[in-house]
Amino acid sequence: MIEESARVVAVEGDVAWVETRRNSVCGSCAANKGCGTTALAKVVGVKYSRLRVLNAIAAKAGDEVVIGIEENALVRGSLAMYAIPVVLLLVFAGLGDALNNQMQITTSEIISVVSGLFGLAGGFFWVSRYAGKISYDGRYQPVMLRKAEGSASRVEFLQGMQSEV
């Protein structure tokens, strides 16, 4: 299970919207100070990502939580998003090249290029259908695992402060 800390910003039934801070691995690199990526990250600043997460622990807005996703779901999603369109691009370009050689139409690669683009478009179409199919499948969704250690809800904290007065 891959885990990340997040803050709940909204709750809608059994689903919550959380914000996670995008982390950079630049701090662990030996070329940290001389790297252009580090300089760019400092200029751009801190970025946050908003995710829809299954709220398995009944968290409330303002809670600091730990979310997680299964490794194999991440691997499958990555393969679907990256490998399928590229593989279809290459297969269709190869078929276009074979068609071009078979028919001996021309010496240019226009048929290979156009058929490769059709393969890429087909791969993107397949990915969009696949993403729609798994978008509500619990096996592919991040889920709240637990509240972050030492963090009470800000709402509970403020309510506790008001009750003491």
C-alpha positions as CSV (number, residue, x, y, z in Angstrom):
1,M,0.0,0.0,0.0
2,I,1.3,3.4,-1.0
3,E,0.5,6.0,1.7
4,E,0.3,9.8,1.7
5,S,-0.8,12.4,4.2
6,A,-3.7,14.7,3.3
7,R,-6.2,17.2,4.7
8,V,-9.9,16.7,4.2
9,V,-11.5,19.8,2.6
10,A,-15.1,18.5,2.0
11,V,-17.2,15.4,2.7
12,E,-20.0,14.2,0.5
13,G,-21.6,11.0,1.8
14,D,-19.1,8.1,1.8
15,V,-16.7,10.2,-0.3
16,A,-14.4,12.9,0.8
17,W,-12.3,15.5,-1.1
18,V,-8.7,15.8,0.2
19,E,-5.8,17.9,-0.6
20,T,-2.3,16.5,-0.7
21,R,0.9,18.4,-1.0
22,R,2.9,17.6,-4.1
23,N,6.3,16.5,-2.9
24,S,9.5,16.7,-4.9
25,V,12.4,14.2,-4.5
26,C,14.9,16.9,-5.1
27,G,16.0,17.0,-1.5
28,S,17.5,13.5,-1.6
29,C,19.6,14.1,-4.8
30,A,23.3,14.9,-4.5
31,A,23.0,17.6,-7.2
32,N,20.3,19.5,-5.2
33,K,21.9,23.0,-5.3
34,G,23.1,22.9,-8.9
35,C,20.0,21.4,-10.4
36,G,17.6,23.4,-12.7
37,T,14.6,21.3,-11.5
38,T,15.2,22.4,-7.9
39,A,15.5,26.1,-8.9
40,L,12.2,25.7,-10.9
41,A,10.5,24.1,-8.0
42,K,11.5,27.0,-5.7
43,V,10.1,29.5,-8.2
44,V,6.8,27.7,-8.8
45,G,6.2,27.1,-5.1
46,V,4.2,24.5,-3.3
47,K,1.4,22.8,-5.3
48,Y,-1.6,20.9,-3.9
49,S,-3.6,18.1,-5.5
50,R,-7.3,17.6,-4.8
51,L,-8.4,14.0,-4.8
52,R,-11.7,12.1,-4.4
53,V,-11.2,9.5,-1.7
54,L,-13.4,6.8,-0.2
55,N,-14.1,8.0,3.4
56,A,-13.7,4.7,5.3
57,I,-13.1,6.3,8.7
58,A,-15.9,8.9,8.7
59,A,-13.5,11.9,8.7
60,K,-14.7,15.4,8.8
61,A,-13.6,18.6,7.0
62,G,-10.4,19.8,8.4
63,D,-9.1,16.4,9.6
64,E,-5.5,15.4,8.8
65,V,-5.6,11.9,7.4
66,V,-3.4,9.2,5.8
67,I,-4.7,8.0,2.4
68,G,-3.5,5.0,0.5
69,I,-3.8,3.1,-2.7
70,E,-2.8,-0.4,-3.6
71,E,0.5,-0.8,-5.6
72,N,-1.0,-3.0,-8.3
73,A,-3.8,-0.5,-8.9
74,L,-1.2,2.2,-9.4
75,V,0.8,-0.1,-11.8
76,R,-2.2,-1.1,-13.8
77,G,-3.4,2.5,-14.1
78,S,0.1,3.7,-15.2
79,L,0.3,0.9,-17.8
80,A,-3.1,1.8,-19.1
81,M,-2.3,5.5,-19.3
82,Y,1.2,5.2,-20.9
83,A,1.8,1.8,-22.4
84,I,-1.5,1.2,-24.3
85,P,-1.4,4.4,-26.4
86,V,2.3,4.0,-27.3
87,V,1.9,0.3,-28.2
88,L,-1.1,1.1,-30.4
89,L,0.8,3.9,-32.0
90,L,3.7,1.6,-32.8
91,V,1.5,-1.3,-34.0
92,F,-0.6,1.0,-36.3
93,A,2.5,2.7,-37.6
94,G,4.0,-0.7,-38.4
95,L,0.9,-1.8,-40.1
96,G,0.8,1.4,-42.2
97,D,4.5,0.8,-43.2
98,A,3.6,-2.8,-44.2
99,L,0.7,-1.5,-46.2
100,N,2.9,1.1,-47.8
101,N,5.5,-1.5,-48.8
102,Q,2.8,-4.0,-49.9
103,M,1.1,-1.5,-52.3
104,Q,4.3,0.3,-53.2
105,I,2.4,3.5,-53.3
106,T,5.1,6.0,-52.4
107,T,8.5,6.2,-50.8
108,S,7.3,8.7,-48.1
109,E,6.1,7.6,-44.7
110,I,2.9,9.5,-44.8
111,I,0.8,6.3,-44.5
112,S,2.8,5.1,-41.5
113,V,2.5,8.5,-39.8
114,V,-1.2,8.8,-40.4
115,S,-2.0,5.2,-39.3
116,G,0.3,5.7,-36.3
117,L,-1.7,8.8,-35.3
118,F,-4.9,6.7,-35.7
119,G,-3.5,4.1,-33.4
120,L,-2.5,6.8,-30.8
121,A,-6.0,8.3,-31.0
122,G,-7.5,4.8,-30.5
123,G,-5.2,4.3,-27.5
124,F,-6.4,7.5,-26.0
125,F,-10.0,6.6,-26.7
126,W,-9.5,3.2,-25.0
127,V,-7.9,4.9,-22.0
128,S,-10.8,7.3,-21.5
129,R,-13.3,4.4,-21.6
130,Y,-11.1,2.3,-19.2
131,A,-10.8,5.3,-16.8
132,G,-14.6,5.8,-16.9
133,K,-15.1,2.1,-16.2
134,I,-12.8,2.0,-13.1
135,S,-13.6,5.5,-11.8
136,Y,-16.0,4.1,-9.2
137,D,-14.3,0.7,-8.7
138,G,-13.1,0.5,-5.1
139,R,-10.1,-1.5,-6.0
140,Y,-8.7,1.5,-8.0
141,Q,-9.6,4.3,-5.6
142,P,-7.5,5.8,-2.9
143,V,-9.0,5.2,0.6
144,M,-8.6,6.9,4.0
145,L,-6.6,4.6,6.2
146,R,-6.5,6.5,9.5
147,K,-6.3,9.9,11.0
148,A,-2.8,11.3,11.0
149,E,-1.0,10.9,14.4
150,G,-1.4,13.7,16.8
151,S,-3.9,15.6,14.7
152,A,-7.4,16.4,15.9
153,S,-9.9,18.0,13.7
154,R,-9.7,21.8,13.6
155,V,-13.5,21.9,14.0
156,E,-13.3,19.7,17.1
157,F,-10.4,21.8,18.5
158,L,-12.4,25.0,18.0
159,Q,-15.5,23.5,19.6
160,G,-13.4,22.4,22.5
161,M,-12.0,25.9,22.9
162,Q,-15.6,27.4,22.9
163,S,-16.8,24.9,25.5
164,E,-14.0,25.9,27.9
165,V,-15.0,29.6,27.8
